[in-house]
Amino acid sequence: MLRLIIGNRTYSSWSLRGWLACKASGLPFETQVIPMDTPEWIDGSAKGLLPSGKVPVLWDGDTCVWDSLAITDWLADRAGRERFWPESQAASAFARSMAAEMHSGFAALRNACSMNLQRDYPDYRPTPEVLADVARIDALWAEARHRFGATGPYLFGDFGAADVMFAPVATRFKTFGLPASETAAAYRDAVLTHPWMVEWTAAARAEIYPFNRDYFPALGGLQGGIPAR
C-alpha cells in the first residue's frame, strides 16, 4: 500500500496537496503524520522517512517520491492521467501551467498568509504585494472556469490536479478574508465544501500539537502558524 508522510494538517499546505493527490488517484494509501514541531522533526531523526527534510513524501513500496507536484505526476502515471488532467490539449496545457505557477509562485501570499485551519483573521489587511497575487489567482480561476469548467464546479469541471494545487489557496482566501470576484468566490466555496476538504479540515481542527515559538520565532504574530512548506 502507498504510504504518505505529512506534517500538521492545520498548517502544512503542501501536505494537503499530497493528500488530495492520493485521494484523487483512487489508490489505497495510508497516512502518517510527523508533527513539524517535535524533537524528531527538529533533530532530523525522521530523515529516513523524509529524504528532503520536508513534507509531503510518498512511499510506494521502496520507491520514494517527494514534492507535491512530483507526487501528483507519479500517481497520475500509476492511476491514469485522466484522473488528474483534462482531456483536451488546450485545457490540459492551461491546467499544467496553472499548477506549475502555483508550485513556484505567489511568494507574497505564501509569506503573509500561512495556511491555518484553526483560526480566522477577519481584521487582516493585505499588502499591495499580496493583493497583486490575489488578483492574479482570481484571474486564473475565472479564466479556467469560463473556458473549461462547464461540466462541474471546479477549475476544469471535475476535481483534478489544478484543484489539488490551489485548494490550500482557497483556505487562505477564507481564513484571511481576501477579496474575490463572484466566480472566484463560488470556486473557493466549491473547494472548501468538497468531501475530501471537509474530511481534512475536520482532522486539522482536532489537532492539539503544541506550537514552539523557540523553533518558529518569526511566526508568533499574526499568522500564529508554522511555515506552509
N, CA, C and O of each residue as an XYZ file, in Angstrom:
916
protein
N       0.842     -1.205      0.000
C       0.000      0.000      0.000
C       0.874      1.250      0.000
O       1.953      1.260      0.592
N       0.408      2.293     -0.660
C       1.089      3.580     -0.631
C       1.074      4.146      0.780
O       0.099      3.981      1.513
N       2.157      4.812      1.155
C       2.209      5.483      2.455
C       2.607      6.938      2.242
O       3.658      7.221      1.666
N       1.772      7.853      2.703
C       2.026      9.281      2.565
C       2.437      9.846      3.909
O       1.726      9.687      4.901
N       3.595     10.510      3.943
C       4.083     11.158      5.159
C       3.735     12.635      5.076
O       4.108     13.312      4.118
N       3.022     13.133      6.075
C       2.604     14.539      6.075
C       2.998     15.195      7.386
O       3.366     14.526      8.352
N       2.911     16.531      7.401
C       3.067     17.293      8.628
C       1.708     17.654      9.191
O       0.697     17.046      8.838
N       1.687     18.643     10.066
C       0.438     19.074     10.695
C      -0.591     19.444      9.640
O      -0.304     20.218      8.727
N      -1.783     18.892      9.768
C      -2.831     19.207      8.807
C      -3.262     20.664      8.897
O      -3.684     21.251      7.901
N      -3.158     21.241     10.069
C      -3.590     22.628     10.254
C      -2.783     23.589      9.406
O      -3.336     24.527      8.830
N      -1.482     23.366      9.322
C      -0.579     24.360      8.741
C       0.053     23.953      7.410
O       0.426     24.819      6.619
N       0.177     22.666      7.152
C       1.016     22.223      6.037
C       0.231     22.172      4.734
O      -0.427     21.178      4.429
N       0.307     23.235      3.987
C      -0.411     23.312      2.714
C       0.113     22.283      1.718
O      -0.658     21.729      0.935
N       1.410     22.026      1.744
C       1.978     21.058      0.803
C       1.551     19.646      1.167
O       1.345     18.814      0.284
N       1.415     19.365      2.460
C       0.887     18.060      2.862
C      -0.529     17.877      2.344
O      -0.885     16.799      1.869
N      -1.340     18.926      2.433
C      -2.704     18.856      1.922
C      -2.699     18.516      0.440
O      -3.502     17.699     -0.010
N      -1.810     19.129     -0.318
C      -1.745     18.846     -1.755
C      -1.403     17.378     -2.011
O      -2.031     16.727     -2.846
N      -0.410     16.862     -1.291
C      -0.043     15.467     -1.473
C      -1.177     14.522     -1.128
O      -1.402     13.525     -1.814
N      -1.894     14.846     -0.054
C      -3.008     14.002      0.391
C      -4.154     14.042     -0.605
O      -4.735     13.004     -0.921
N      -4.488     15.228     -1.104
C      -5.543     15.335     -2.108
C      -5.176     14.576     -3.378
O      -6.039     13.967     -4.010
N      -3.901     14.610     -3.750
C      -3.470     13.863     -4.933
C      -3.671     12.365     -4.716
O      -4.100     11.652     -5.623
N      -3.361     11.894     -3.512
C      -3.586     10.478     -3.214
C      -5.070     10.141     -3.270
O      -5.446      9.091     -3.792
N      -5.909     11.010     -2.742
C      -7.353     10.770     -2.806
C      -7.827     10.748     -4.260
O      -8.632      9.899     -4.644
N      -7.333     11.671     -5.052
C      -7.754     11.751     -6.455
C      -7.328     10.521     -7.245
O      -7.986     10.155     -8.219
N      -6.242      9.883     -6.841
C      -5.752      8.717     -7.563
C      -6.702      7.529     -7.448
O      -6.741      6.675     -8.334
N      -7.466      7.473     -6.362
C      -8.333      6.327     -6.135
C      -7.592      5.105     -5.621
O      -8.213      4.070     -5.376
N      -6.274      5.201     -5.450
C      -5.475      4.086     -4.956
C      -5.516      4.035     -3.427
O      -5.582      5.084     -2.786
N      -5.477      2.846     -2.831
C      -5.444      2.773     -1.370
C      -4.127      3.323     -0.836
O      -3.064      3.060     -1.398
N      -4.200      4.079      0.238
C      -2.985      4.617      0.848
C      -3.217      4.822      2.335
O      -4.354      4.951      2.789
N      -2.139      4.849      3.076
C      -2.203      5.176      4.496
C      -1.450      6.469      4.737
O      -0.529      6.811      3.994
N      -1.840      7.179      5.766
C      -1.257      8.484      6.073
C      -0.526      8.421      7.403
O      -1.056      7.910      8.389
N       0.689      8.939      7.425
C       1.469      9.028      8.660
C       1.811     10.490      8.915
O       2.370     11.165      8.051
N       1.471     10.972     10.103
C       1.732     12.362     10.464
C       3.007     12.448     11.283
O       3.164     11.733     12.273
N       3.917     13.317     10.875
C       5.075     13.679     11.699
C       4.921     15.155     12.017
O       5.242     15.990     11.172
N       4.436     15.513     13.217
C       4.228     16.928     13.540
C       5.511     17.728     13.341
O       6.598     17.274     13.700
N       5.378     18.908     12.774
C       6.538     19.713     12.409
C       7.212     20.367     13.606
O       8.294     20.938     13.471
N       6.593     20.291     14.760
C       7.169     20.898     15.960
C       7.395     19.793     16.989
O       6.782     19.796     18.056
N       8.281     18.848     16.662
C       8.582     17.732     17.542
C      10.089     17.503     17.547
O      10.777     17.950     16.629
N      10.614     16.822     18.551
C      12.059     16.531     18.551
C      12.497     15.754     17.326
O      13.582     15.992     16.795
N      11.649     14.809     16.862
C      12.016     14.004     15.698
C      12.210     14.872     14.458
O      13.116     14.637     13.658
N      11.348     15.879     14.307
C      11.459     16.775     13.164
C      12.677     17.676     13.322
O      13.453     17.861     12.384
N      12.834     18.231     14.516
C      13.880     19.232     14.738
C      15.272     18.618     14.698
O      16.188     19.206     14.124
N      15.446     17.425     15.309
C      16.793     16.846     15.370
C      17.138     15.996     14.148
O      18.253     15.486     14.035
N      16.183     15.848     13.240
C      16.461     15.147     11.995
C      16.357     13.639     12.072
O      16.721     12.959     11.113
N      15.872     13.085     13.183
C      15.787     11.640     13.302
C      14.718     11.038     12.409
O      14.684      9.823     12.215
N      13.834     11.885     11.857
C      12.840     11.401     10.903
C      13.374     11.425      9.475
O      12.617     11.223      8.525
N      14.665     11.670      9.319
C      15.253     11.849      7.995
C      15.052     10.631      7.102
O      14.924     10.770      5.885
N      15.022      9.428      7.699
C      14.840      8.239      6.892
C      13.525      8.237      6.139
O      13.431      7.693      5.039
N      12.493      8.858      6.743
C      11.199      8.956      6.083
C      11.094     10.190      5.210
O      10.268     10.245      4.299
N      11.938     11.189      5.488
C      11.842     12.479      4.807
C      13.193     12.813      4.176
O      13.940     13.621      4.728
N      13.520     12.215      3.043
C      14.842     12.456      2.453
C      15.135     13.922      2.180
O      16.281     14.356      2.290
N      14.112     14.685      1.825
C      14.321     16.100      1.528
C      14.228     16.968      2.778
O      14.530     18.160      2.731
N      13.809     16.373      3.899
C      13.599     17.147      5.117
C      12.301     17.916      5.117
O      12.065     18.735      6.005
N      11.443     17.663      4.121
C      10.178     18.377      4.010
C       9.052     17.382      3.733
O       9.291     16.235      3.356
N       7.843     17.843      3.927
C       6.667     17.042      3.601
C       5.919     17.715      2.451
O       6.042     18.923      2.252
N       5.143     16.933      1.693
C       4.850     15.505      1.855
C       5.901     14.630      1.188
O       6.669     15.077      0.336
N       5.909     13.360      1.608
C       6.717     12.323      0.973
C       5.813     11.122      0.762
O       5.086     10.717      1.670
N       5.857     10.555     -0.430
C       5.082      9.365     -0.744
C       6.031      8.188     -0.903
O       6.988      8.236     -1.677
N       5.741      7.118     -0.144
C       6.471      5.865     -0.302
C       5.580      4.879     -1.037
O       4.483      4.556     -0.581
N       6.055      4.409     -2.169
C       5.364      3.395     -2.966
C       6.246      2.155     -2.921
O       7.118      1.972     -3.771
N       6.011      1.300     -1.918
C       6.948      0.229     -1.647
C       8.267      0.819     -1.195
O       8.315      1.577     -0.227
N       9.345      0.472     -1.897
C      10.662      1.023     -1.569
C      10.981      2.283     -2.367
O      12.065      2.850     -2.232
N      10.048      2.715     -3.186
C      10.257      3.908     -4.012
C       9.761      5.139     -3.272
O       8.637      5.164     -2.770
N      10.606      6.156     -3.208
C      10.273      7.397     -2.507
C      10.051      8.515     -3.520
O      10.868      8.736     -4.414
N       8.936      9.210     -3.363
C       8.628     10.361     -4.210
C       8.346     11.539     -3.288
O       7.479     11.440     -2.420
N       9.047     12.635     -3.455
C       8.817     13.800     -2.622
C       8.452     14.994     -3.489
O       8.686     14.994     -4.698
N       7.887     15.993     -2.869
C       7.371     17.203     -3.511
C       5.980     16.915     -4.076
O       5.767     15.922     -4.772
N       5.044     17.803     -3.762
C       3.643     17.556     -4.099
C       3.393     17.431     -5.599
O       2.561     16.624     -6.014
N       4.094     18.210     -6.418
C       3.873     18.120     -7.859
C       4.418     16.807     -8.411
O       3.804     16.193     -9.284
N       5.575     16.379     -7.899
C       6.128     15.089     -8.325
C       5.212     13.949     -7.883
O       5.022     12.986     -8.626
N       4.645     14.050     -6.684
C       3.713     13.034     -6.201
C       2.498     12.964     -7.112
O       2.033     11.874     -7.445
N       1.984     14.111     -7.516
C       0.838     14.142     -8.423
C       1.170     13.462     -9.745
O       0.370     12.675    -10.251
N       2.327     13.749    -10.306
C       2.732     13.117    -11.567
C       2.900     11.611    -11.402
O       2.471     10.837    -12.258
N       3.520     11.200    -10.308
C       3.718      9.774    -10.061
C       2.376      9.046     -9.985
O       2.196      7.989    -10.589
N       1.447      9.620     -9.241
C       0.138      8.997     -9.081
C      -0.650      9.003    -10.387
O      -1.406      8.073    -10.665
N      -0.470     10.049    -11.183
C      -1.140     10.083    -12.485
C      -0.635      8.954    -13.375
O      -1.419      8.345    -14.104
N       0.665      8.666    -13.323
C       1.204      7.549    -14.082
C       0.685      6.215    -13.559
O       0.460      5.282    -14.330
N       0.496      6.130    -12.245
C       0.041      4.867    -11.634
C      -1.450      4.636    -11.827
O      -1.872      3.506    -12.075
N      -2.247      5.679    -11.720
C      -3.699      5.521    -11.667
C      -4.411      5.950    -12.939
O      -5.585      5.635    -13.133
N      -3.710      6.665    -13.804
C      -4.341      7.162    -15.025
C      -4.380      8.674    -15.039
O      -4.898      9.295    -14.111
N      -3.838      9.268    -16.078
C      -3.712     10.721    -16.130
C      -5.075     11.413    -16.232
O      -5.205     12.590    -15.894
N      -6.082     10.681    -16.696
C      -7.418     11.268    -16.797
C      -7.995     11.607    -15.427
O      -8.934     12.399    -15.339
N      -7.460     11.031    -14.366
C      -7.916     11.370    -13.016
C      -7.412     12.738    -12.579
O      -7.935     13.312    -11.623
N      -6.401     13.271    -13.269
C      -5.741     14.485    -12.819
C      -5.796     15.630    -13.830
O      -5.870     16.794    -13.436
N      -5.762     15.313    -15.131
C      -5.621     16.360    -16.130
C      -6.775     16.301    -17.118
O      -7.270     15.217    -17.425
N      -7.212     17.460    -17.622
C      -8.288     17.471    -18.622
C      -7.877     16.733    -19.896
O      -6.692     16.582    -20.190
N      -8.871     16.285    -20.633
C      -8.601     15.503    -21.837
C      -8.121     16.363    -22.991
O      -7.202     15.971    -23.710
N      -8.727     17.530    -23.181
C      -8.358     18.346    -24.345
C      -6.969     18.957    -24.158
O      -6.552     19.267    -23.042
N      -6.267     19.122    -25.276
C      -4.911     19.665    -25.201
C      -4.899     21.082    -24.649
O      -4.034     21.422    -23.842
N      -5.845     21.912    -25.072
C      -5.869     23.299    -24.618
C      -6.106     23.370    -23.116
O      -5.423     24.112    -22.410
N      -7.070     22.603    -22.630
C      -7.372     22.611    -21.198
C      -6.223     22.022    -20.403
O      -5.871     22.541    -19.343
N      -5.630     20.935    -20.906
C      -4.509     20.313    -20.203
C      -3.319     21.255    -20.106
O      -2.668     21.329    -19.064
N      -3.032     21.968    -21.178
C      -1.925     22.927    -21.165
C      -2.174     24.027    -20.136
O      -1.264     24.415    -19.402
N      -3.403     24.524    -20.084
C      -3.728     25.577    -19.128
C      -3.646     25.042    -17.708
O      -3.115     25.718    -16.827
N      -4.162     23.835    -17.466
C      -4.137     23.249    -16.133
C      -2.707     23.013    -15.656
O      -2.379     23.302    -14.505
N      -1.866     22.494    -16.530
C      -0.474     22.241    -16.156
C       0.271     23.547    -15.867
O       1.076     23.618    -14.939
N      -0.001     24.560    -16.656
C       0.644     25.855    -16.435
C       0.194     26.476    -15.121
O       1.003     27.036    -14.382
N      -1.112     26.373    -14.831
C      -1.621     26.886    -13.551
C      -0.976     26.164    -12.372
O      -0.558     26.799    -11.404
N      -0.897     24.840    -12.454
C      -0.319     24.056    -11.367
C       1.147     24.433    -11.151
O       1.598     24.575    -10.014
N       1.885     24.592    -12.249
C       3.291     24.953    -12.137
C       3.469     26.355    -11.560
O       4.363     26.585    -10.745
N       2.615     27.295    -11.983
C       2.715     28.656    -11.447
C       2.420     28.664     -9.949
O       3.073     29.381     -9.191
N       1.442     27.873     -9.525
C       1.150     27.796     -8.100
C       2.313     27.182     -7.346
O       2.639     27.609     -6.238
N       2.930     26.194     -7.938
C       4.033     25.498     -7.283
C       5.223     26.413     -7.043
O       5.917     26.278     -6.035
N       5.464     27.339     -7.957
C       6.691     28.143     -7.878
C       6.452     29.614     -7.556
O       7.403     30.349     -7.293
N       5.197     30.052     -7.573
C       4.955     31.487     -7.456
C       4.184     31.908     -6.224
O       4.032     31.150     -5.266
N       3.695     33.154     -6.277
C       2.843     33.742     -5.243
C       3.528     33.811     -3.874
O       2.931     33.487     -2.847
N       4.786     34.238     -3.885
C       5.568     34.283     -2.650
C       4.973     35.240     -1.627
O       4.989     34.950     -0.431
N       4.450     36.373     -2.078
C       3.902     37.344     -1.123
C       2.727     36.755     -0.355
O       2.630     36.914      0.862
N       1.836     36.074     -1.070
C       0.694     35.449     -0.418
C       1.145     34.344      0.526
O       0.657     34.252      1.653
N       2.065     33.511      0.078
C       2.560     32.427      0.927
C       3.147     32.965      2.232
O       2.850     32.460      3.315
N       3.988     34.000      2.110
C       4.706     34.501      3.272
C       3.809     35.238      4.252
O       4.012     35.157      5.463
N       2.822     35.954      3.737
C       1.976     36.768      4.611
C       0.774     36.007      5.152
O       0.250     36.349      6.212
N       0.334     34.981      4.434
C      -0.930     34.305      4.774
C      -0.716     32.799      4.833
O      -1.200     32.061      3.975
N       0.006     32.352      5.843
C       0.222     30.921      6.006
C      -1.107     30.200      6.198
O      -2.024     30.735      6.820
N      -1.208     28.992      5.666
C      -2.426     28.223      5.879
C      -2.609     27.938      7.365
O      -1.677     27.497      8.037
N      -3.788     28.185      7.866
C      -4.107     27.911      9.268
C      -5.587     27.543      9.333
O      -6.450     28.407      9.172
N      -5.883     26.272      9.568
C      -7.254     25.793      9.544
C      -7.920     25.823     10.919
O      -9.030     25.321     11.093
N      -7.227     26.421     11.895
C      -7.814     26.531     13.228
C      -8.156     27.966     13.617
O      -8.712     28.206     14.688
N      -7.821     28.923     12.743
C      -8.085     30.320     13.087
C      -8.522     31.099     11.854
O      -8.220     30.720     10.723
N      -9.244     32.203     12.095
C      -9.565     33.171     11.049
C      -9.032     34.527     11.467
O      -8.883     34.808     12.656
N      -8.742     35.371     10.476
C      -8.206     36.704     10.727
C      -9.068     37.737     10.009
O      -8.658     38.259      8.972
N     -10.246     38.040     10.534
C     -11.168     38.948      9.843
C     -10.643     40.371      9.712
O     -11.108     41.120      8.853
N      -9.681     40.758     10.551
C      -9.154     42.127     10.504
C      -7.873     42.241      9.684
O      -7.243     43.299      9.671
N      -7.486     41.183      9.012
C      -6.257     41.206      8.231
C      -6.365     42.217      7.095
O      -7.390     42.295      6.419
N      -5.305     42.986      6.892
C      -5.244     43.960      5.811
C      -4.091     43.592      4.876
O      -2.929     43.762      5.245
N      -4.384     43.097      3.690
C      -3.323     42.638      2.789
C      -2.493     43.790      2.245
O      -2.993     44.896      2.044
N      -1.226     43.512      2.013
C      -0.323     44.477      1.404
C      -0.597     44.547     -0.101
O      -1.276     43.676     -0.644
N      -0.079     45.567     -0.772
C      -0.229     45.616     -2.230
C       0.345     44.380     -2.920
O      -0.195     43.922     -3.927
N       1.437     43.839     -2.380
C       2.045     42.656     -2.984
C       1.113     41.442     -2.862
O       0.970     40.664     -3.806
N       0.488     41.291     -1.702
C      -0.471     40.199     -1.520
C      -1.668     40.385     -2.440
O      -2.141     39.428     -3.053
N      -2.154     41.609     -2.535
C      -3.303     41.871     -3.407
C      -2.973     41.586     -4.866
O      -3.843     41.152     -5.621
N      -1.728     41.822     -5.272
C      -1.332     41.502     -6.649
C      -1.392     39.993     -6.888
O      -1.852     39.542     -7.937
N      -0.925     39.220     -5.910
C      -1.017     37.769     -6.024
C      -2.481     37.324     -6.065
O      -2.851     36.464     -6.864
N      -3.301     37.907     -5.209
C      -4.720     37.557     -5.155
C      -5.392     37.854     -6.494
O      -6.186     37.050     -6.983
N      -5.082     38.987     -7.077
C      -5.678     39.357     -8.357
C      -5.274     38.383     -9.458
O      -6.095     38.012    -10.296
N      -4.021     37.975     -9.455
C      -3.553     37.012    -10.463
C      -4.259     35.669    -10.284
O      -4.677     35.057    -11.267
N      -4.395     35.210     -9.052
C      -5.081     33.947     -8.785
C      -6.547     34.036     -9.187
O      -7.085     33.118     -9.805
N      -7.181     35.129     -8.839
C      -8.583     35.329     -9.206
C      -8.745     35.263    -10.719
O      -9.675     34.631    -11.220
N      -7.846     35.911    -11.443
C      -7.926     35.907    -12.904
C      -7.730     34.499    -13.473
O      -8.421     34.111    -14.416
N      -6.797     33.736    -12.909
C      -6.581     32.368    -13.359
C      -7.809     31.504    -13.104
O      -8.252     30.769    -13.986
N      -8.349     31.595    -11.913
C      -9.541     30.813    -11.580
C     -10.689     31.159    -12.535
O     -11.362     30.272    -13.058
N     -10.899     32.455    -12.753
C     -12.005     32.888    -13.603
C     -11.818     32.402    -15.043
O     -12.772     31.946    -15.673
N     -10.592     32.500    -15.561
C     -10.371     32.069    -16.944
C     -10.578     30.564    -17.091
O     -11.204     30.114    -18.051
N     -10.055     29.785    -16.143
C     -10.236     28.339    -16.210
C     -11.710     27.967    -16.134
O     -12.181     27.118    -16.890
N     -12.435     28.603    -15.222
C     -13.843     28.292    -15.059
C     -14.637     28.659    -16.329
O     -15.469     27.879    -16.791
N     -14.376     29.828    -16.876
C     -15.151     30.288    -18.036
C     -14.815     29.505    -19.305
O     -15.693     29.235    -20.124
N     -13.547     29.145    -19.463
C     -13.134     28.468    -20.691
C     -13.347     26.955    -20.640
O     -13.690     26.331    -21.644
N     -13.138     26.369    -19.443
C     -13.053     24.908    -19.395
C     -13.902     24.258    -18.295
O     -13.899     23.033    -18.172
N     -14.614     25.033    -17.507
C     -15.251     24.466    -16.329
C     -16.734     24.228    -16.419
O     -17.415     24.180    -15.395
N     -17.258     24.077    -17.631
C     -18.710     23.999    -17.784
C     -19.320     22.720    -17.224
O     -20.512     22.687    -16.919
N     -18.513     21.662    -17.084
C     -19.084     20.367    -16.697
C     -19.134     20.137    -15.190
O     -19.615     19.096    -14.745
N     -18.646     21.089    -14.398
C     -18.648     20.909    -12.946
C     -18.209     22.177    -12.245
O     -17.934     23.172    -12.916
N     -18.131     22.183    -10.907
C     -17.850     23.404    -10.158
C     -16.371     23.716     -9.969
O     -16.031     24.710     -9.328
N     -15.485     22.881    -10.518
C     -14.055     23.060    -10.267
C     -13.374     23.716    -11.475
O     -14.039     24.025    -12.464
N     -12.099     23.923    -11.404
C     -11.427     24.740    -12.416
C     -11.656     24.215    -13.824
O     -11.881     24.994    -14.751
N     -11.600     22.887    -13.991
C     -11.779     22.291    -15.306
C     -12.969     21.330    -15.301
O     -12.983     20.326    -16.014
N     -13.953     21.659    -14.487
C     -15.146     20.832    -14.375
C     -15.022     19.859    -13.238
O     -15.530     20.112    -12.145
N     -14.345     18.728    -13.478
C     -14.109     17.744    -12.426
C     -12.907     18.156    -11.577
O     -12.032     18.887    -12.041
N     -12.872     17.686    -10.343
C     -11.758     17.964     -9.438
C     -10.514     17.257     -9.967
O     -10.534     16.047    -10.195
N      -9.422     18.017    -10.163
C      -8.209     17.451    -10.735
C      -6.956     18.069    -10.138
O      -6.991     18.676     -9.067
N      -5.852     17.901    -10.851
C      -4.551     18.315    -10.331
C      -4.473     19.820    -10.074
O      -3.869     20.239     -9.086
N      -5.061     20.626    -10.927
C      -5.030     22.074    -10.703
C      -5.762     22.431     -9.417
O      -5.321     23.315     -8.682
N      -6.869     21.761     -9.136
C      -7.593     21.999     -7.891
C      -6.780     21.535     -6.690
O      -6.802     22.171     -5.636
N      -6.063     20.428     -6.848
C      -5.165     19.959     -5.791
C      -4.178     21.061     -5.427
O      -3.942     21.326     -4.248
N      -3.605     21.699     -6.437
C      -2.587     22.712     -6.174
C      -3.170     23.975     -5.563
O      -2.507     24.631     -4.759
N      -4.401     24.331     -5.929
C      -4.974     25.587     -5.451
C      -5.868     25.427     -4.217
O      -6.325     26.426     -3.662
N      -6.124     24.200     -3.782
C      -7.005     24.008     -2.626
C      -6.526     24.745     -1.376
O      -7.347     25.366     -0.702
N      -5.220     24.706     -1.032
C      -4.798     25.462      0.141
C      -4.986     26.975     -0.016
O      -5.164     27.690      0.970
N      -4.943     27.451     -1.257
C      -5.172     28.877     -1.501
C      -6.626     29.230     -1.201
O      -6.913     30.307     -0.677
N      -7.538     28.324     -1.533
C      -8.942     28.558     -1.197
C      -9.118     28.726      0.307
O      -9.919     29.549      0.750
N      -8.371     27.947      1.097
C      -8.465     28.114      2.553
C      -7.915     29.465      2.983
O      -8.455     30.087      3.897
N      -6.855     29.925      2.341
C      -6.284     31.226      2.680
C      -7.275     32.358      2.360
O      -7.405     33.312      3.127
N      -7.967     32.243      1.225
C      -8.960     33.257      0.878
C      -9.998     33.376      2.000
O     -10.402     34.483      2.357
N     -10.423     32.253      2.547
C     -11.399     32.277      3.636
C     -10.780     32.763      4.936
O     -11.325     33.653      5.590
N      -9.642     32.186      5.316
C      -9.018     32.499      6.604
C      -8.708     33.974      6.748
O      -8.894     34.555      7.817
N      -8.233     34.582      5.668
C      -7.797     35.972      5.731
C      -8.791     36.934      5.092
O      -8.495     38.121      4.954
N      -9.950     36.449      4.704
C     -10.971     37.316      4.131
C     -10.499     38.044      2.896
O     -10.788     39.228      2.723
N      -9.773     37.351      2.029
C      -9.203     38.002      0.844
C     -10.285     38.271     -0.193
O     -11.231     37.494     -0.317
N     -10.155     39.362     -0.936
C     -11.197     39.728     -1.917
C     -11.268     38.713     -3.040
O     -10.252     38.156     -3.455
N     -12.475     38.477     -3.528
C     -12.670     37.515     -4.613
C     -13.842     37.957     -5.473
O     -14.856     38.445     -4.974
N     -13.679     37.775     -6.771
C     -14.778     38.028     -7.686
C     -15.884     36.996     -7.448
O     -15.691     36.033     -6.706
N     -17.027     37.200     -8.074
C     -18.130     36.257     -7.904
C     -17.730     34.853     -8.353
O     -18.053     33.868     -7.688
N     -17.029     34.764     -9.479
C     -16.602     33.456     -9.979
C     -15.595     32.813     -9.043
O     -15.692     31.622     -8.747
N     -14.625     33.593     -8.573
C     -13.610     33.058     -7.677
C     -14.214     32.651     -6.340
O     -13.823     31.632     -5.771
N     -15.154     33.427     -5.837
C     -15.797     33.097     -4.557
C     -16.582     31.794     -4.666
O     -16.562     30.975     -3.748
N     -17.272     31.603     -5.786
C     -18.026     30.365     -5.983
C     -17.076     29.168     -6.058
O     -17.363     28.106     -5.507
N     -15.947     29.347     -6.739
C     -14.963     28.270     -6.821
C     -14.362     27.994     -5.446
O     -14.244     26.835     -5.048
N     -13.982     29.039     -4.716
C     -13.454     28.873     -3.356
C     -14.408     28.023     -2.516
O     -13.987     27.076     -1.851
N     -15.679     28.365     -2.553
C     -16.661     27.657     -1.733
C     -16.843     26.211     -2.192
O     -17.049     25.317     -1.370
N     -16.768     25.981     -3.501
C     -16.873     24.616     -4.013
C     -15.720     23.757     -3.503
O     -15.917     22.600     -3.131
N     -14.522     24.326     -3.489
C     -13.358     23.593     -2.982
C     -13.504     23.311     -1.491
O     -13.278     22.185     -1.047
N     -13.878     24.317     -0.726
C     -13.938     24.161      0.723
C     -15.012     23.171      1.160
O     -14.918     22.594      2.244
N     -16.025     22.971      0.335
C     -17.094     22.031      0.690
C     -16.941     20.675      0.003
O     -17.804     19.809      0.149
N     -15.860     20.483     -0.741
C     -15.597     19.169     -1.325
C     -15.439     18.161     -0.177
O     -14.819     18.494      0.833
N     -15.973     16.960     -0.299
C     -15.893     15.988      0.803
C     -14.480     15.729      1.302
O     -14.277     15.555      2.504
N     -13.496     15.701      0.403
C     -12.117     15.483      0.854
C     -11.617     16.651      1.680
O     -10.908     16.451      2.666
N     -11.975     17.875      1.292
C     -11.562     19.045      2.069
C     -12.264     19.082      3.427
O     -11.664     19.463      4.432
N     -13.523     18.687      3.450
C     -14.251     18.630      4.718
C     -13.590     17.617      5.653
O     -13.453     17.869      6.850
N     -13.185     16.482      5.107
C     -12.511     15.451      5.905
C     -11.186     15.964      6.459
O     -10.908     15.809      7.648
N     -10.373     16.572      5.607
C      -9.066     17.092      6.035
C      -9.249     18.191      7.082
O      -8.556     18.198      8.100
N     -10.170     19.111      6.842
C     -10.370     20.239      7.754
C     -10.827     19.765      9.126
O     -10.377     20.296     10.142
N     -11.708     18.781      9.173
C     -12.166     18.243     10.454
C     -10.996     17.647     11.229
O     -10.885     17.847     12.439
N     -10.124     16.916     10.539
C      -8.952     16.341     11.203
C      -7.998     17.437     11.667
O      -7.405     17.332     12.741
N      -7.847     18.486     10.863
C      -6.972     19.598     11.247
C      -7.482     20.293     12.510
O      -6.702     20.616     13.406
N      -8.765     20.515     12.572
C      -9.326     21.219     13.730
C      -9.268     20.387     14.999
O      -9.393     20.922     16.100
N      -9.078     19.078     14.852
C      -8.953     18.210     16.016
C      -7.513     18.099     16.508
O      -7.264     17.507     17.558
N      -6.570     18.659     15.766
C      -5.160     18.569     16.169
C      -4.898     19.390     17.426
O      -5.458     20.469     17.617
N      -4.034     18.851     18.271
C      -3.667     19.558     19.511
C      -2.156     19.610     19.676
O      -1.656     19.716     20.795
N      -1.422     19.536     18.560
C       0.028     19.582     18.648
C       0.477     20.921     19.223
O      -0.104     21.952     18.884
N       1.498     20.935     20.087
C       1.980     22.213     20.637
C       2.688     23.038     19.575
O       3.155     22.513     18.565
N       2.756     24.324     19.822
C       3.438     25.253     18.921
C       4.616     25.850     19.659
O       4.432     26.540     20.662
N       5.824     25.597     19.179
C       7.058     26.001     19.842
C       7.592     27.273     19.214
O       8.174     27.232     18.130
N       7.400     28.414     19.887
C       7.865     29.683     19.332
C       9.380     29.817     19.385
O       9.942     30.690     18.724
N      10.063     28.954     20.171
C      11.515     28.962     20.152
C      12.035     28.406     18.827
O      13.088     28.818     18.342
N      11.277     27.457     18.242
C      11.687     26.870     16.976
C      11.209     27.706     15.801
O      11.871     27.766     14.765
N      10.051     28.357     15.965
C       9.496     29.207     14.922
C       9.344     30.632     15.447
O       8.222     31.129     15.547
N      10.445     31.300     15.783
C      10.344     32.593     16.470
C       9.699     33.680     15.650
O       9.136     34.619     16.213
N       9.763     33.584     14.338
C       9.219     34.660     13.498
C       7.722     34.539     13.278
O       7.111     35.406     12.653
N       7.127     33.463     13.790
C       5.736     33.199     13.454
C       4.834     33.240     14.676
O       3.827     32.534     14.732
N       5.186     34.054     15.643
C       4.342     34.165     16.816
C       3.342     35.296     16.719
O       2.629     35.577     17.683
N       3.278     35.949     15.572
C       2.415     37.109     15.427
C       1.111     36.790     14.746
O       0.371     35.906     15.178
N       0.828     37.520     13.667
C      -0.483     37.440     13.029
C      -0.861     36.032     12.627
O      -1.950     35.567     12.960
N       0.025     35.338     11.911
C      -0.336     34.037     11.403
C      -0.483     33.009     12.503
O      -1.365     32.153     12.433
N       0.379     33.076     13.538
C       0.312     32.102     14.598
C       0.500     30.695     14.085
O      -0.035     29.753     14.670
N       1.252     30.522     13.001
C       1.349     29.212     12.377
C       2.765     28.783     12.095
O       3.729     29.419     12.522
N       2.870     27.698     11.372
C       4.126     27.075     11.026
C       4.345     27.245      9.525
O       3.369     27.310      8.778
N       5.587     27.318      9.060
C       5.807     27.532      7.637
C       4.994     26.599      6.773
O       4.867     25.409      7.064
N       4.440     27.155      5.695
C       3.474     26.413      4.886
C       4.094     25.190      4.223
O       3.378     24.256      3.861
N       5.377     25.180      4.065
C       6.006     24.002      3.454
C       6.474     23.073      4.547
O       7.035     22.015      4.259
